[in-house]
């Protein structure tokens, strides 16, 4: 399944409102507020790459008070769980 991480910049103070909207999308796997250059990080999966692009372009980026996004599409098959023991941090 195509997967992407999306870093989001938003208007100051609108993080919780945007996170609430993002949680309504069925393709959203995880969403969290973060400190640093970006305000929110989103993990999203979809059945096809076209559906993934559509969700990011027409749903995520169109949420009111979202100012910019940076999308990183995961390379399938790299870094998957299983071969090495995962560390719990």
Phi, psi and omega in degrees: 000130176300134182229147176215153169252135180238123175264133188235133168256138181220172177297145180303128178086359183259006186302310183297320178298317180291317178301318178300317178293318180297323180296341179285340182282129184294335182281347183285125179264314179215149173210135181213147169282145182223157173269151177124207183294325180255162184257329185220142171241139186230133172250129186224140177231151179213164181293324182223162177295323178298318179294322178298310179300318180299315180298315181294313184289314189262348180241304182295306186290343182267359177294134180303137178081001169281123185262321178201160178223156171229118184255131176239111181274130183287138174279113183297135178094345178262135174074019180285155178293156172127308186285322180240149179294134179280142176265132174271115180260000000 
